């Protein structure tokens, strides 16, 4: 009975979407932890979501390139703003990121206040609809993921503060529309948290393993028990990260 409930035609494109997100978010998440700006992903993701909401108010095609442009533009503007605040007031950057997140989140609430479907739209942006992703929707994110991965691989530590924020903004923009704000945050932070005490050369592979396992388990459980996929993936990621941390070294290795 359980095997009959597993529809691979739904699970496989959703899992592929998760893998695309992890390709950029796992290495970026490691940088976020190292820089001590954990909530930047929530802030940028929420700003990108605000761009999507504004594009929706203009009656643009939800799957069209104009929505992508609106979300990307909003996220890039957020990246420039955070670069400026870090230069101006570096000692309170984490607090400024938090304020920006709250402003973007409440801005979305205000924009959707008189929309009869506003609550549903906001829920989709936060929790995502990864289980309903199709292969066509993955073409543009796949190209973006490839380009961002090449930049990270060849330039790595040399991209600088502004470059990091811009790359981060572009990566988050595509991910928010695929998996939602909650999964963007979980994909960035949770795998790296679970792997943080391991030898440096093992952290990235282990973080990818946590991420892939979390998405796979969450999607399967969601299909079997008809529960929200985004929420189950977040919990699955957290469970695997806790296990990895519990059975790993007790102190971080250089």
NUKOLRO-889415 format. One record per residue (C-alpha): residue number from 1; residue in one letter; z, x, y. Coordinates in Angstrom, 1 decimal, decimal comma. Example, Ala and Ser with C-alpha at 12.3 -4.5 7.8 and 13.67 -1.06 7.14 Angstrom:
// NUKOLRO-889415
1_A_7,8_12,3_-4,5
2_S_7,1_13,7_-1,1
END
This chain:
// NUKOLRO-889415
1_X_0,0_0,0_0,0
2_X_0,9_2,7_2,5
3_X_-2,3_4,7_1,9
4_X_-4,3_1,5_2,5
5_X_-2,6_1,3_5,9
6_X_-3,9_4,7_7,0
7_X_-7,1_4,3_8,8
8_X_-8,6_7,8_9,2
9_X_-11,3_6,5_11,5
10_X_-8,5_5,9_14,0
11_X_-6,2_8,8_13,2
12_X_-8,7_11,6_13,2
13_X_-10,1_11,2_16,7
14_X_-6,5_10,7_17,9
15_X_-5,4_13,9_16,1
16_X_-8,4_15,8_17,6
17_X_-7,3_14,6_21,1
18_X_-3,9_16,0_20,4
19_X_-5,3_19,3_19,2
20_X_-7,4_19,6_22,4
21_X_-4,2_19,0_24,5
22_X_-2,2_21,6_22,5
23_X_-4,9_24,3_22,9
24_X_-4,2_24,6_26,6
25_X_-0,7_23,1_26,9
26_X_1,1_25,4_24,4
27_X_0,3_28,7_26,2
28_X_0,8_27,0_29,6
29_X_4,1_25,6_28,4
30_X_5,2_29,2_27,5
31_X_4,4_30,3_31,0
32_X_6,2_27,3_32,5
33_X_9,4_28,2_30,6
34_X_9,1_31,8_31,7
35_X_8,6_30,9_35,3
36_X_11,5_28,4_35,2
37_X_9,5_25,5_36,6
38_X_9,9_23,1_33,7
39_X_9,2_19,9_35,6
40_X_6,0_21,0_37,1
41_X_4,1_19,3_34,3
42_X_5,7_16,0_35,0
43_X_5,0_16,3_38,7
44_X_1,3_17,3_38,3
45_X_0,8_14,7_35,5
46_X_2,3_12,0_37,7
47_X_0,1_13,0_40,6
48_X_-3,0_12,9_38,4
49_X_-1,9_9,5_37,2
50_X_-1,6_8,4_40,9
51_X_-5,2_9,5_41,3
52_X_-6,2_7,3_38,4
53_X_-4,4_4,4_39,9
54_X_-6,1_4,8_43,2
55_X_-9,5_5,1_41,5
56_X_-8,7_1,9_39,6
57_X_-8,0_0,1_42,9
58_X_-11,5_1,0_44,0
59_X_-12,9_-0,8_40,9
60_X_-14,3_2,4_39,4
61_X_-15,3_2,6_35,7
62_X_-12,1_3,7_33,9
63_X_-14,2_6,0_31,6
64_X_-16,5_7,2_34,4
65_X_-16,6_10,6_36,0
66_X_-15,4_9,3_39,4
67_X_-12,0_8,5_37,9
68_X_-11,9_12,0_36,4
69_X_-12,8_13,4_39,9
70_X_-10,1_11,3_41,6
71_X_-7,4_12,4_39,1
72_X_-8,5_16,0_39,3
73_X_-8,6_16,0_43,1
74_X_-5,1_14,6_43,3
75_X_-3,8_17,1_40,8
76_X_-5,5_20,0_42,6
77_X_-4,0_18,9_45,9
78_X_-0,6_18,8_44,3
79_X_-1,2_22,3_43,0
80_X_-2,0_23,5_46,5
81_X_1,1_21,8_47,9
82_X_3,3_23,3_45,2
83_X_1,8_26,8_45,9
84_X_2,7_26,4_49,6
85_X_6,2_25,1_48,9
86_X_6,9_28,0_46,5
87_X_5,9_30,5_49,2
88_X_7,8_28,7_51,9
89_X_11,0_27,7_50,1
90_X_11,0_29,6_46,7
91_X_14,7_29,2_46,2
92_X_14,4_25,4_45,8
93_X_11,0_25,1_44,1
94_X_12,4_23,2_41,1
95_X_14,0_20,6_43,4
96_X_10,7_20,3_45,4
97_X_8,8_19,7_42,1
98_X_11,3_17,0_41,3
99_X_10,9_15,3_44,7
100_X_7,1_15,4_44,3
101_X_7,3_13,8_40,9
102_X_9,5_11,0_42,2
103_X_7,2_10,4_45,2
104_X_4,1_10,2_42,9
105_X_5,9_7,9_40,5
106_X_7,1_5,5_43,1
107_X_3,8_5,7_44,9
108_X_2,2_4,4_41,7
109_X_4,7_1,5_41,6
110_X_3,9_0,6_45,1
111_X_0,1_0,6_44,6
112_X_0,4_-1,5_41,5
113_X_3,0_-3,9_42,9
114_X_0,6_-6,8_43,5
115_X_-1,7_-6,1_40,5
116_X_-1,2_-8,7_37,8
117_X_-1,9_-6,1_35,1
118_X_0,0_-3,3_37,0
119_X_2,9_-3,1_34,5
120_X_0,5_-2,7_31,6
121_X_-1,6_-0,2_33,4
122_X_1,4_1,9_34,3
123_X_2,7_1,8_30,8
124_X_-0,6_3,1_29,5
125_X_-0,6_6,0_31,9
126_X_3,0_6,9_31,0
127_X_3,0_6,4_27,2
128_X_-0,8_6,8_26,7
129_X_-3,1_5,1_24,2
130_X_-3,9_8,1_22,0
131_X_-4,4_5,9_18,9
132_X_-7,4_4,2_20,6
133_X_-9,2_7,4_21,6
134_X_-12,8_7,7_20,3
135_X_-15,0_10,8_19,8
136_X_-17,1_10,0_22,9
137_X_-14,1_10,3_25,1
138_X_-13,4_13,8_23,8
139_X_-16,6_15,4_24,9
140_X_-15,7_16,2_28,5
141_X_-12,0_17,2_27,7
142_X_-13,4_19,5_25,0
143_X_-15,6_21,3_27,5
144_X_-12,7_21,5_30,0
145_X_-10,4_22,8_27,3
146_X_-12,9_25,5_26,3
147_X_-13,3_26,7_29,9
148_X_-9,6_26,7_30,6
149_X_-8,9_28,6_27,3
150_X_-11,4_31,2_28,3
151_X_-9,8_31,7_31,7
152_X_-6,4_32,0_30,1
153_X_-7,6_34,4_27,4
154_X_-9,5_36,8_29,7
155_X_-7,3_36,7_32,8
156_X_-3,9_35,7_31,4
157_X_-1,2_37,2_33,6
158_X_-3,7_38,1_36,4
159_X_-4,5_34,6_37,6
160_X_-1,6_34,7_40,2
161_X_0,5_31,8_41,5
162_X_-2,3_29,7_42,9
163_X_-4,5_30,3_40,0
164_X_-1,8_29,2_37,6
165_X_-1,1_26,0_39,5
166_X_-4,9_25,2_39,7
167_X_-5,5_25,8_36,0
168_X_-2,4_23,8_35,2
169_X_-3,6_20,9_37,4
170_X_-7,0_20,8_35,7
171_X_-5,5_21,0_32,2
172_X_-3,0_18,2_32,9
173_X_-5,7_16,0_34,6
174_X_-7,7_15,5_31,4
175_X_-4,6_15,3_29,2
176_X_-2,9_12,5_31,1
177_X_-5,9_10,2_30,6
178_X_-6,0_11,0_26,9
179_X_-2,3_11,0_25,9
180_X_-0,2_9,9_28,8
181_X_2,4_11,5_31,0
182_X_5,2_11,6_28,4
183_X_3,1_13,4_25,8
184_X_1,8_15,8_28,4
185_X_5,4_16,8_29,1
186_X_6,4_17,0_25,4
187_X_3,3_19,0_24,4
188_X_4,0_21,6_27,1
189_X_7,7_22,0_26,7
190_X_8,9_21,0_23,3
191_X_6,9_23,4_21,0
192_X_7,8_26,4_23,2
193_X_11,5_25,4_23,3
194_X_11,5_25,3_19,5
195_X_9,9_28,8_19,2
196_X_11,6_30,6_22,1
197_X_14,0_32,7_20,0
198_X_11,4_34,1_17,6
199_X_9,7_37,4_17,9
200_X_7,1_37,3_20,7
201_X_4,1_37,6_18,4
202_X_5,3_34,7_16,4
203_X_6,2_32,3_19,2
204_X_2,7_31,0_20,0
205_X_1,6_30,4_16,4
206_X_4,9_28,7_15,6
207_X_4,6_26,6_18,8
208_X_1,1_25,5_17,8
209_X_2,5_24,6_14,3
210_X_5,2_22,5_15,8
211_X_2,6_20,8_18,0
212_X_0,1_20,1_15,3
213_X_2,7_18,9_12,9
214_X_4,3_16,6_15,5
215_X_1,0_14,9_16,4
216_X_0,0_14,5_12,7
217_X_3,4_13,1_11,7
218_X_3,7_10,8_14,7
219_X_0,2_9,4_14,3
220_X_0,7_8,7_10,6
221_X_4,1_7,0_11,1
222_X_2,6_5,0_14,0
223_X_-0,2_3,7_11,8
224_X_2,1_2,9_8,8
225_X_4,8_1,1_10,8
226_X_2,8_-0,3_13,7
227_X_5,0_1,5_16,3
228_X_4,0_3,1_19,6
229_X_2,1_6,3_18,8
230_X_3,0_8,2_21,9
231_X_6,8_7,6_21,5
232_X_6,7_8,6_17,8
233_X_4,7_11,8_18,5
234_X_7,3_12,8_21,1
235_X_10,1_12,2_18,6
236_X_8,2_14,0_15,9
237_X_7,6_17,0_18,1
238_X_11,3_17,1_19,1
239_X_12,4_16,9_15,4
240_X_10,2_19,8_14,3
241_X_11,2_21,9_17,3
242_X_14,9_21,3_16,5
243_X_14,3_22,4_12,9
244_X_12,4_25,5_14,0
245_X_15,2_26,4_16,3
246_X_18,0_25,7_13,8
247_X_16,5_27,8_11,1
248_X_15,3_30,6_13,4
249_X_17,0_33,6_15,1
250_X_20,1_32,7_17,2
251_X_19,1_35,0_20,0
252_X_15,8_35,5_21,7
253_X_13,7_38,6_20,7
254_X_11,6_40,6_23,1
END
